[in-house]
Amino acid sequence: MTTGWTPANFDHSAVSGNCSSCHNGTSATGKNAKHIAATNQCDACHRNNSWTPATRVDHLEVQGTCSSCHNGSTAPGKNATHIASGNDCDSCHVSTGWTPANFDHSAVSGNCSSCHNGTSATGKNAQHIATTNQCDACHRNISWTPTRRVDHLEVQGTCSSCHNGSTAPGKNAAHIASGNDCDSCHSTVGWLPARFDHSSVSGNCSSCHNGSSATGKPSNHFVTTVQCDSCHNTSLWSSVNFTHSSGNYPGNHRGNLACTSCHTGNAQTVPWRYSGYKPDCAGCHANDFKSGPHKKTEEPVTINYTVSELRDCSGSCHMYEDSSMTKIKKTRNREHSVSGGDW
């Protein structure tokens, strides 16, 4: 026996029309004021035997922005650990799942490290260069690598703490032997050109200045075995300060002589002009000898000394009273001097 219309066990299988023709809030329960703004029919999300839980939400027909529903009340929204951002959800997330997210940095507020701290988002690892920089000083927001640049002004530590050949390029096998840190010679904008500081270089000049590691002797260089710093200084190749240290040339020959007065060839070793008289003065000055002023005796005839007899020009010689040369009439003692300039 029928006692009333309600409650009814409603069978939707034979109902004609769409859901909203009944579920309009009058004929049957419909969208309330808190319902998500949508143009969908009820069965796009709900089942016909229960409103909740909804089988799915078809986001293609939802009206308004994501955050109008995903506000933490109507639907899940940003939580307390969410990245600070003014973007709407669909800037990063898709309607089929929160993760993975396609991140758009353009509207993120705050600095990189407020998220890239190793917790909220990937941050510096243990091998990262020691620096106080924000991420975007070196990295791009579309990829960590390759870095667009390294801002050395904010890097902490010495150059070699990074430029060790592992973390960053360092000294290679052909590098000049030096205990200096990189910035003694190189700048942070480029390895070359280098401003060289010789103060801590180990080894002699030619170990670097060999024409390969560093500038060396050109093909027309003065032929010598002495080290570079015997003539050159570390700040400038020229002018050249050449020191005469050979024991083969007696006395002090500096005077006003030009180098070519002795060095007739392009070599440190000066050839003897008159090798038969070496190592005496006549070895170079035999042609300068004038027999007239160099008399042995004038009685009864004049007899002059020869080059061979006075080969050591700076020595002493005598003038005798007669040709027997037994009694000295006059003594000349060191008439000439290597620095006297009277040759």
C-alpha positions in Angstrom: 0.0 0.0 0.0 1.4 3.4 -1.0 1.7 5.8 1.9 3.5 8.7 0.2 5.7 10.0 -2.7 8.8 10.3 -0.6 11.4 8.9 -0.1 11.6 7.7 -3.7 14.2 5.3 -5.1 14.9 7.2 -8.3 16.0 5.4 -11.4 17.8 7.8 -13.8 18.1 5.2 -16.6 14.9 6.1 -18.3 14.9 9.9 -17.7 14.9 11.9 -20.9 16.6 15.3 -21.2 19.7 16.6 -19.6 20.4 16.7 -15.9 19.8 20.4 -15.5 16.3 20.2 -16.8 15.4 18.7 -13.4 18.4 19.6 -11.2 17.7 23.3 -11.4 17.2 23.8 -7.7 13.4 23.7 -8.0 12.3 20.4 -9.5 15.4 18.7 -8.0 18.5 19.7 -6.1 20.8 21.8 -8.4 23.8 24.0 -8.2 24.0 26.1 -5.0 25.7 29.4 -4.5 29.0 27.6 -3.6 29.1 25.5 -6.6 32.0 25.7 -9.0 31.3 28.1 -11.9 30.8 25.7 -14.8 28.6 25.2 -17.9 28.9 21.4 -17.6 25.9 19.1 -17.2 25.9 17.4 -13.8 27.0 14.0 -15.1 30.2 15.6 -16.3 31.4 15.4 -12.7 28.7 13.7 -10.6 27.2 10.2 -10.6 23.5 9.7 -10.8 23.3 7.8 -7.5 25.2 10.3 -5.4 26.5 13.9 -5.6 29.6 13.1 -3.7 32.3 12.2 -4.3 32.4 13.7 -7.8 33.8 11.2 -10.3 35.9 13.9 -11.9 36.0 17.6 -12.7 36.1 18.4 -16.4 38.2 21.5 -16.4 37.5 22.3 -20.0 34.1 23.6 -19.1 34.9 25.2 -15.8 34.4 29.0 -15.8 36.7 31.5 -14.1 40.4 31.2 -13.1 41.8 28.2 -11.3 42.2 30.1 -8.0 38.5 30.9 -8.0 38.0 27.2 -7.0 41.5 26.2 -5.9 41.5 28.5 -3.0 42.0 25.9 -0.2 38.3 26.0 0.6 36.3 25.1 -2.5 39.2 23.0 -3.8 42.8 22.4 -2.8 44.9 25.5 -3.2 48.3 26.8 -2.4 49.6 25.5 0.9 52.0 27.2 3.4 55.1 25.8 1.6 54.0 26.8 -1.9 56.5 28.9 -3.9 55.7 32.7 -3.6 54.0 33.5 -6.9 51.3 35.7 -8.3 50.7 33.3 -11.2 47.4 31.5 -11.6 47.6 27.7 -11.1 47.6 26.9 -14.8 50.8 28.8 -15.4 52.6 25.8 -14.0 50.1 23.0 -13.3 47.9 21.1 -15.6 44.2 20.1 -15.0 45.0 16.4 -14.9 47.5 16.6 -12.0 49.4 19.0 -9.8 52.7 17.4 -10.6 54.9 17.5 -12.5 54.7 21.3 -12.8 55.7 23.3 -15.8 57.3 26.2 -14.0 57.0 29.8 -15.2 59.5 32.1 -13.4 58.1 35.3 -14.9 55.7 36.1 -12.1 57.6 34.6 -9.1 58.2 37.0 -6.3 61.2 37.1 -4.1 64.8 36.0 -5.0 65.9 32.7 -6.4 67.2 31.3 -3.1 63.9 31.8 -1.3 62.7 28.7 -3.3 66.0 27.2 -4.5 67.1 26.3 -1.0 67.3 22.6 -1.4 64.0 22.1 0.3 61.3 24.0 -1.6 63.2 23.6 -4.9 66.6 22.3 -6.0 69.4 24.5 -4.5 73.2 24.6 -4.2 74.7 21.2 -3.6 77.9 20.3 -1.7 80.0 20.7 -4.8 78.7 24.1 -5.7 81.1 27.0 -6.0 81.3 29.0 -2.8 79.4 32.2 -3.5 76.9 34.7 -2.1 75.3 35.2 -5.5 71.7 34.7 -6.2 71.1 31.8 -8.7 70.3 34.2 -11.6 73.7 35.8 -11.4 75.0 32.7 -13.2 72.1 30.4 -14.1 69.1 30.9 -16.5 65.6 30.2 -15.3 65.0 27.6 -18.0 68.0 25.4 -17.1 70.8 25.1 -14.6 73.3 24.3 -17.2 75.1 25.7 -19.1 75.6 28.7 -16.9 75.4 32.0 -18.8 78.3 33.5 -16.9 80.0 33.5 -13.5 80.0 36.7 -11.6 83.4 36.6 -9.9 82.7 39.7 -7.8 80.6 37.6 -5.4 82.6 34.3 -5.5 84.1 33.4 -2.1 87.5 32.0 -1.6 90.6 32.0 -3.8 90.6 31.4 -7.6 92.2 28.0 -7.2 89.5 26.8 -4.9 87.4 26.6 -8.0 89.9 26.7 -10.8 91.5 23.4 -9.9 90.9 21.5 -13.1 87.8 19.8 -11.7 85.2 22.3 -10.5 86.5 24.8 -13.1 89.4 24.9 -15.6 92.7 25.2 -13.9 96.5 25.0 -14.6 97.2 22.6 -17.4 100.4 20.6 -17.9 102.0 23.3 -20.0 101.3 26.1 -17.5 104.2 28.1 -16.2 105.6 26.8 -12.9 104.2 29.3 -10.4 102.9 29.4 -6.8 100.8 32.5 -7.6 97.0 32.4 -7.4 95.3 32.9 -10.7 94.4 36.5 -10.2 98.0 37.5 -9.9 98.2 37.3 -13.7 94.7 36.6 -15.0 91.5 38.6 -14.9 87.9 37.4 -14.2 86.7 38.4 -17.7 89.2 36.2 -19.6 92.3 34.1 -19.2 94.1 36.1 -21.9 95.9 38.5 -22.1 97.6 37.8 -18.8 99.4 40.4 -16.6 102.4 38.4 -15.5 103.9 38.6 -12.0 107.4 37.1 -11.9 107.8 37.4 -8.1 106.7 33.9 -7.3 107.9 32.1 -10.5 110.2 29.2 -9.8 113.0 28.1 -12.1 115.2 30.1 -14.4 114.0 32.4 -17.2 114.7 30.1 -20.0 112.5 27.3 -18.5 109.6 29.5 -19.6 111.1 31.9 -22.1 111.9 29.2 -24.6 109.8 30.4 -27.5 107.0 28.0 -26.7 105.7 28.5 -23.1 106.6 32.2 -23.3 108.5 34.6 -25.7 112.1 33.5 -26.1 115.1 34.5 -28.1 114.3 35.5 -31.7 116.3 34.2 -34.6 118.5 37.4 -34.7 119.2 37.4 -30.9 122.7 38.0 -29.7 124.3 34.6 -29.3 124.8 34.0 -25.6 124.4 31.3 -22.9 123.6 33.7 -20.1 120.0 33.7 -18.6 117.5 36.4 -19.7 117.7 38.4 -16.5 121.4 39.0 -17.0 120.4 41.6 -19.5 116.6 42.0 -19.4 114.3 42.8 -16.5 110.9 41.3 -15.8 108.9 44.3 -16.6 110.5 45.2 -20.0 112.7 43.4 -22.5 114.5 46.5 -23.6 116.6 48.5 -23.0 119.2 45.9 -22.4 121.8 46.0 -19.6 124.7 43.8 -20.7 127.4 43.0 -18.2 130.9 42.1 -19.4 132.3 39.4 -17.2 134.8 37.6 -19.4 138.3 37.1 -18.0 139.7 36.9 -21.5 139.7 40.6 -22.0 141.9 42.3 -19.3 141.0 45.6 -17.7 138.0 47.9 -18.0 137.0 48.4 -21.6 133.8 50.3 -21.1 134.9 53.8 -22.0 133.0 55.3 -24.9 133.3 52.2 -27.1 130.3 51.1 -29.1 129.4 47.4 -28.9 130.4 46.8 -32.5 133.9 48.1 -31.8 134.6 44.7 -30.3 131.6 42.6 -31.3 132.2 42.2 -35.0 129.8 39.2 -35.0 126.4 38.5 -33.4 127.8 36.6 -30.5 128.8 37.0 -26.9 132.3 35.7 -27.7 134.5 38.3 -29.4 137.0 36.9 -31.9 140.6 38.0 -31.6 141.5 40.2 -34.5 145.2 39.2 -34.3 145.0 35.8 -32.6 148.8 35.4 -32.7 149.1 38.0 -30.0 146.3 36.8 -27.7 145.6 37.2 -24.9 147.6 40.4 -24.8 146.5 43.8 -25.9 148.0 43.4 -29.3 145.5 40.6 -29.9 143.1 43.4 -30.8 145.3 46.4 -31.1 148.2 45.3 -33.2 147.1 47.5 -36.0 147.0 50.5 -33.7 150.7 50.2 -32.9 152.9 53.1 -34.1 156.6 52.2 -34.1 157.8 55.8 -34.3 157.0 56.8 -30.7 158.3 53.4 -29.3 162.0 53.8 -29.5 164.6 51.5 -27.9 167.5 53.7 -28.7 168.6 56.7 -30.7 172.4 56.2 -30.6 174.2 55.5 -32.7 171.1 54.6 -34.8 167.4 54.7 -34.0 165.9 51.3 -33.2 162.2 50.9 -32.6 160.2 48.3 -30.6 158.1 45.8 -32.5 154.4 44.9 -31.9 155.5 41.5 -30.5 157.9 43.1 -28.0 155.3 45.5 -26.7 152.3 43.1 -27.1 151.2 44.0 -23.5 150.6 47.7 -24.3 149.9 48.5 -20.7 153.3 47.2 -19.5 156.5 49.2 -19.1 159.2 49.8 -21.7 162.7 51.4 -21.6 164.7 53.7 -23.9 168.5 52.8 -23.8 171.5 55.1 -24.1 173.0 53.1 -27.0 172.5 50.1 -29.2 174.2 47.9 -26.6 171.0 48.3 -24.6 172.8 47.8 -21.3 172.0 51.1 -19.7 168.5 52.5 -19.4 168.2 56.2 -20.4 164.4 56.5 -19.8 161.7 54.3 -18.4 158.0 54.4 -19.5 155.8 52.7 -16.9 152.2 51.8 -17.9 152.1 54.5 -20.6 148.8 53.2 -21.8 145.6 52.3 -19.9 142.6 50.3 -21.0 140.3 53.1 -19.9 142.6 56.0 -20.9 141.1 56.4 -24.4 144.5 57.3 -25.9 144.8 54.4 -28.3 
